[in-house]
Amino acid sequence: MSHSSSPTEEFLVKVDELLEELKEVRKLNERMDRIAIFLQEIELADVLLNYTAPRRLLMTNFLAGLARGLGLTIGTALILGLFGWFLGQFLSIPFIGEYVRQLLDYVNEYR
């Protein structure tokens, strides 16, 4: 004689499973809330630090601008150098070589 579970027992098992999942979701929500509060406190501390130390803020922004300008200058010089080298490879081609030679002569005049 086999014993099958009743629909009520199956329903109770499913309810228990859902309750366990709900507990896990609540734990995750609590963790997310703590992380959100922590991030808000960090942002508030950063804002307060910037308002209480304007010299530090000015120095940080000055150094960031200096780094950007230097990076842009070096990057532009590298790209233009590579482009010039690349164009120099076409000097032996009859039609394109003459055009590139004129372009390089024009650039050399203004050095």
ROKE-841052 format. One line per 4 residues: number of its first residue (from 1); their letters; for each residue x, z, y of N, C-alpha, C. Coordinates in nm, 4 decimals, padded with zeros to 6 digits, m for minus. Layout:
BEGIN
NUM = A = X Z Y X Z Y X Z Y | ...
//
This chain:
BEGIN
1 = MSHS = 00.0829 00.0000 m00.1151 00.0000 00.0000 00.0000 00.0891 00.0000 00.1236 | 00.0778 m00.1009 00.2055 00.1602 m00.1083 00.3251 00.0868 m00.0451 00.4413 | 00.1672 00.0173 00.5237 00.1108 00.0881 00.6381 00.1410 00.0083 00.7646 | 00.0416 m00.0489 00.8282 00.0624 m00.1240 00.9507 00.0272 m00.0344 01.0691
5 = SSPT = 00.0976 m00.0567 01.1780 00.0725 00.0267 01.2951 m00.0526 m00.0225 01.3660 | m00.1178 00.0716 01.4243 m00.2425 00.0380 01.4933 m00.2113 m00.0208 01.6307 | m00.3063 m00.0899 01.6889 m00.2851 m00.1467 01.8223 m00.2531 m00.0396 01.9264 | m00.3092 00.0782 01.9080 m00.2823 00.1869 02.0017 m00.1358 00.2286 01.9933
9 = EEFL = m00.0817 00.2378 01.8733 00.0592 00.2763 01.8569 00.1518 00.1694 01.9155 | 00.1190 00.0434 01.8937 00.1992 m00.0654 01.9503 00.1964 m00.0609 02.1031 | 00.0774 m00.0322 02.1578 00.0647 m00.0218 02.3021 00.1495 00.0930 02.3568 | 00.1493 00.2052 02.2886 00.2277 00.3212 02.3329 00.3773 00.2930 02.3267
13 = VKVD = 00.4209 00.2190 02.2255 00.5622 00.1830 02.2144 00.6011 00.0932 02.3314 | 00.5170 m00.0025 02.3655 00.5456 m00.0919 02.4778 00.5467 m00.0148 02.6102 | 00.4552 00.0799 02.6241 00.4520 00.1615 02.7453 00.5808 00.2433 02.7563 | 00.6270 00.3004 02.6458 00.7519 00.3766 02.6469 00.8699 00.2875 02.6864
17 = ELLE = 00.8732 00.1652 02.6341 00.9807 00.0720 02.6702 00.9760 00.0389 02.8193 | 00.8563 00.0155 02.8707 00.8433 m00.0147 03.0126 00.8836 00.1043 03.0994 | 00.8516 00.2255 03.0549 00.8915 00.3445 03.1298 01.0431 00.3591 03.1340 | 01.1100 00.3280 03.0247 01.2571 00.3334 03.0218 01.3166 00.2301 03.1176
21 = ELKE = 01.2591 00.1103 03.1166 01.3074 00.0073 03.2085 01.2828 00.0483 03.3533 | 01.1693 00.1110 03.3792 01.1377 00.1576 03.5139 01.2379 00.2637 03.5593 | 01.2782 00.3524 03.4694 01.3796 00.4533 03.5032 01.5121 00.3878 03.5397 | 01.5505 00.2848 03.4645 01.6751 00.2135 03.4944 01.6674 00.1448 03.6298
25 = VRKL = 01.5523 00.0834 03.6598 01.5342 00.0178 03.7884 01.5418 00.1196 03.9017 | 01.4838 00.2356 03.8836 01.4901 00.3396 03.9871 01.6337 00.3856 04.0094 | 01.7101 00.3997 03.9010 01.8511 00.4384 03.9159 01.9285 00.3327 03.9944 | 01.9030 00.2062 03.9623 01.9704 00.0983 04.0348 01.9293 00.0964 04.1815
29 = NERM = 01.8011 00.1215 04.2091 01.7550 00.1267 04.3480 01.8218 00.2401 04.4244 | 01.8382 00.3548 04.3596 01.9063 00.4679 04.4247 02.0513 00.4314 04.4557 | 02.1177 00.3638 04.3633 02.2561 00.3218 04.3876 02.2632 00.2230 04.5037 | 02.1709 00.1280 04.5062 02.1676 00.0304 04.6149 02.1424 00.0984 04.7489
33 = DRIA = 02.0540 00.1978 04.7505 02.0281 00.2717 04.8748 02.1535 00.3442 04.9224 | 02.2271 00.4059 04.8298 02.3514 00.4751 04.8686 02.4537 00.3766 04.9227 | 02.4630 00.2600 04.8596 02.5580 00.1577 04.9072 02.5166 00.1098 05.0466 | 02.3885 00.0871 05.0694 02.3406 00.0417 05.1995 02.3704 00.1457 05.3071
37 = IFLQ = 02.3466 00.2732 05.2780 02.3754 00.3794 05.3750 02.5248 00.3851 05.4035 | 02.6061 00.3724 05.3000 02.7514 00.3739 05.3173 02.7972 00.2600 05.4074 | 02.7430 00.1392 05.3846 02.7810 00.0238 05.4664 02.7364 00.0417 05.6114 | 02.6202 00.1001 05.6329 02.5742 00.1256 05.7693 02.6656 00.2263 05.8388
41 = EIEL = 02.7087 00.3288 05.7663 02.7985 00.4286 05.8257 02.9329 00.3663 05.8611 | 02.9826 00.2780 05.7763 03.1103 00.2121 05.8050 03.0973 00.1275 05.9308 | 02.9875 00.0507 05.9415 02.9679 m00.0344 06.0592 02.9560 00.0502 06.1850 | 02.8841 00.1606 06.1757 02.8703 00.2492 06.2904 03.0055 00.3070 06.3300
45 = ADVL = 03.0854 00.3460 06.2329 03.2181 00.3994 06.2626 03.3049 00.2939 06.3293 | 03.2943 00.1685 06.2849 03.3725 00.0607 06.3439 03.3306 00.0361 06.4890 | 03.2004 00.0348 06.5139 03.1506 00.0149 06.6501 03.1956 00.1294 06.7398 | 03.1856 00.2525 06.6916 03.2296 00.3672 06.7717 03.3792 00.3607 06.7998
49 = LNYT = 03.4558 00.3196 06.7031 03.6000 00.3081 06.7227 03.6321 00.2038 06.8291 | 03.5602 00.0927 06.8287 03.5838 m00.0111 06.9286 03.5446 00.0346 07.0693 | 03.4375 00.1124 07.0813 03.3961 00.1588 07.2136 03.4844 00.2723 07.2653 | 03.5385 00.3511 07.1742 03.6211 00.4627 07.2183 03.7665 00.4228 07.2368
53 = APRR = 03.8077 00.3089 07.1822 03.9465 00.2636 07.1952 03.9484 00.1181 07.2408 | 03.9174 00.0896 07.3675 03.9128 m00.0503 07.4121 04.0498 m00.1176 07.4097 | 04.1564 m00.0415 07.4280 04.2902 m00.1024 07.4211 04.3165 m00.1588 07.2824 | 04.2747 m00.0850 07.1829 04.2930 m00.1315 07.0441 04.2140 m00.2602 07.0209
57 = LLMT = 04.0920 m00.2648 07.0726 04.0092 m00.3841 07.0580 04.0727 m00.5028 07.1293 | 04.1222 m00.4813 07.2508 04.1870 m00.5894 07.3247 04.3121 m00.6388 07.2528 | 04.3916 m00.5465 07.2025 04.5143 m00.5845 07.1330 04.4829 m00.6617 07.0047 | 04.3835 m00.6158 06.9319 04.3451 m00.6850 06.8084 04.2980 m00.8267 06.8386
61 = NFLA = 04.2131 m00.8410 06.9400 04.1638 m00.9747 06.9745 04.2747 m01.0632 07.0294 | 04.3678 m01.0062 07.1062 04.4799 m01.0836 07.1576 04.5667 m01.1362 07.0431 | 04.5977 m01.0481 06.9476 04.6802 m01.0910 06.8341 04.6083 m01.1934 06.7474 | 04.4777 m01.1781 06.7325 04.4010 m01.2766 06.6545 04.4026 m01.4123 06.7236
65 = GLAR = 04.3864 m01.4143 06.8559 04.3916 m01.5401 06.9298 04.5287 m01.6032 06.9251 | 04.6313 m01.5204 06.9350 04.7685 m01.5705 06.9264 04.7950 m01.6335 06.7902 | 04.7502 m01.5677 06.6854 04.7694 m01.6207 06.5496 04.6937 m01.7520 06.5310 | 04.5718 m01.7592 06.5836 04.4951 m01.8840 06.5722 04.5642 m01.9982 06.6458
69 = GLGL = 04.6107 m01.9711 06.7664 04.6782 m02.0749 06.8447 04.8054 m02.1221 06.7788 | 04.8840 m02.0280 06.7278 05.0086 m02.0634 06.6598 04.9796 m02.1427 06.5323 | 04.8801 m02.1002 06.4578 04.8432 m02.1723 06.3355 04.7945 m02.3125 06.3644 | 04.7164 m02.3263 06.4698 04.6671 m02.4590 06.5079 04.7821 m02.5496 06.5498
73 = TIGT = 04.8767 m02.4965 06.6255 04.9905 m02.5765 06.6715 05.0774 m02.6206 06.5542 | 05.1103 m02.5282 06.4678 05.1957 m02.5618 06.3521 05.1230 m02.6590 06.2594 | 04.9942 m02.6348 06.2361 04.9173 m02.7241 06.1490 04.9079 m02.8648 06.2055 | 04.8864 m02.8749 06.3353 04.8785 m03.0067 06.3981 05.0125 m03.0793 06.3876
77 = ALIL = 05.1210 m03.0067 06.4121 05.2533 m03.0691 06.4030 05.2806 m03.1187 06.2609 | 05.2439 m03.0409 06.1620 05.2654 m03.0827 06.0229 05.1825 m03.2062 05.9884 | 05.0558 m03.2047 06.0258 04.9689 m03.3183 05.9943 05.0172 m03.4449 06.0644 | 05.0532 m03.4339 06.1919 05.1019 m03.5521 06.2635 05.2350 m03.6005 06.2057
81 = GLFG = 05.3210 m03.5081 06.1655 05.4475 m03.5471 06.1023 05.4246 m03.6214 05.9717 | 05.3342 m03.5688 05.8898 05.3019 m03.6362 05.7633 05.2376 m03.7725 05.7885 | 05.1533 m03.7806 05.8892 05.0892 m03.9072 05.9233 05.1933 m04.0101 05.9697 | 05.2893 m03.9656 06.0509 05.3969 m04.0550 06.0954 05.4826 m04.1024 05.9794
85 = WFLG = 05.5148 m04.0122 05.8894 05.5938 m04.0498 05.7711 05.5165 m04.1512 05.6868 | 05.3867 m04.1251 05.6701 05.3019 m04.2141 05.5910 05.2960 m04.3533 05.6534 | 05.2809 m04.3592 05.7856 05.2787 m04.4896 05.8533 05.4140 m04.5592 05.8429 | 05.5211 m04.4818 05.8429 05.6547 m04.5393 05.8308 05.6760 m04.6121 05.6993
89 = QFLS = 05.5985 m04.5765 05.5979 05.6105 m04.6432 05.4680 05.5589 m04.7866 05.4729 | 05.4813 m04.8217 05.5744 05.4225 m04.9547 05.5850 05.5043 m05.0496 05.6723 | 05.6229 m05.0112 05.7146 05.7019 m05.0963 05.8033 05.7455 m05.2268 05.7374 | 05.7574 m05.2269 05.6056 05.8035 m05.3476 05.5379 05.6907 m05.4476 05.5106
93 = IPFI = 05.5671 m05.4093 05.5296 05.4544 m05.4995 05.5091 05.4404 m05.5867 05.6340 | 05.4316 m05.7193 05.6190 05.4391 m05.8102 05.7339 05.3405 m05.7790 05.8471 | 05.2141 m05.7870 05.8241 05.1180 m05.7729 05.9338 05.1039 m05.6272 05.9767 | 05.0869 m05.5373 05.8817 05.0678 m05.3952 05.9115 05.1971 m05.3355 05.9661
97 = GEYV = 05.3110 m05.3800 05.9148 05.4397 m05.3271 05.9585 05.4646 m05.3506 06.1064 | 05.4294 m05.4655 06.1566 05.4475 m05.4943 06.2990 05.3594 m05.4038 06.3853 | 05.2370 m05.3844 06.3416 05.1465 m05.2977 06.4154 05.1973 m05.1542 06.4169 | 05.2434 m05.1064 06.3011 05.2960 m04.9695 06.2911 05.4231 m04.9584 06.3740
101 = RQLL = 05.5095 m05.0586 06.3719 05.6336 m05.0566 06.4495 05.6033 m05.0474 06.5988 | 05.5031 m05.1231 06.6453 05.4631 m05.1157 06.7865 05.4092 m04.9759 06.8203 | 05.3317 m04.9214 06.7289 05.2765 m04.7878 06.7500 05.3869 m04.6833 06.7572 | 05.4849 m04.6920 06.6662 05.5962 m04.5975 06.6666 05.6838 m04.6166 06.7904
105 = DYVN = 05.7046 m04.7410 06.8338 05.7802 m04.7645 06.9578 05.7093 m04.7048 07.0769 | 05.5779 m04.7187 07.0816 05.4986 m04.6617 07.1902 05.5109 m04.5089 07.1929 | 05.5050 m04.4460 07.0746 05.5204 m04.3012 07.0667 05.6619 m04.2598 07.1072 | 05.7641 m04.3348 07.0653 05.9020 m04.2995 07.0974 05.9304 m04.3132 07.2469
109 = EYR = 05.8618 m04.4029 07.3158 05.8818 m04.4174 07.4606 05.8432 m04.2917 07.5359 | 05.7461 m04.2199 07.4863 05.6967 m04.1028 07.5572 05.7577 m03.9717 07.5097 | 05.8619 m03.9760 07.4308 05.9280 m03.8538 07.3850 06.0155 m03.7955 07.4888
//
